[in-house]
């Protein structure tokens, strides 16, 4: 099955619908896309992002934060 692409606004809306207390905003998604941390496709003047790529990024960030839990930097 293929990836499920959404515009940044729609992806942020779906994340918010799934978790009303989320800290993920459309501005955060835009920033992560611009820095290349989350892959995207530009079509016209819109960026499309796969929901699966967002989930993978968030899972990786969560795993990294657990790896260093309790370590002072």
C-alpha positions in Angstrom: 0.0 0.0 0.0 1.3 3.5 -0.8 2.0 6.4 1.4 -0.8 8.8 2.4 0.2 12.3 1.3 -1.4 15.4 2.8 -0.8 19.1 2.6 0.9 20.5 5.7 -2.3 22.0 7.0 -4.3 18.8 6.5 -1.5 16.7 8.1 -1.5 19.0 11.1 -5.3 18.8 11.3 -5.2 15.0 11.3 -2.6 14.9 14.0 -4.6 17.3 16.1 -7.8 15.2 15.5 -5.9 12.0 16.6 -4.4 13.8 19.7 -6.1 17.0 20.8 -3.4 17.7 23.3 -0.5 17.4 20.8 2.2 20.0 20.7 2.7 19.4 16.9 1.6 22.4 14.9 1.6 23.2 11.2 4.4 25.7 11.8 6.5 23.0 13.4 5.8 20.7 10.4 6.8 23.4 8.0 10.1 23.9 9.9 10.9 20.2 9.9 10.1 20.0 6.1 12.3 23.1 5.3 15.2 21.6 7.2 14.8 18.3 5.5 14.1 16.4 8.7 10.8 15.2 7.3 10.8 14.4 3.5 8.2 16.1 1.3 7.2 16.6 -2.3 6.5 20.0 -3.7 3.7 20.2 -6.2 3.0 23.7 -7.5 3.1 26.0 -4.5 2.2 23.2 -2.0 4.3 20.8 0.0 2.9 17.3 0.4 4.1 15.2 3.3 3.4 11.5 4.0 1.7 10.8 7.3 3.9 7.7 7.6 7.0 9.9 7.4 5.7 12.2 10.2 5.0 9.2 12.4 8.5 7.7 11.7 10.2 11.0 12.5 8.2 11.3 15.8 9.0 7.7 16.7 12.7 8.3 16.1 12.7 11.5 18.2 10.9 9.6 21.0 13.5 6.7 20.8 16.4 9.2 20.9 15.0 11.0 24.0 14.6 7.7 25.8 18.1 6.7 24.9 19.6 9.7 26.7 17.1 9.9 29.5 18.9 10.8 32.8 22.0 12.0 31.0 22.9 15.6 31.6 24.2 17.5 28.6 
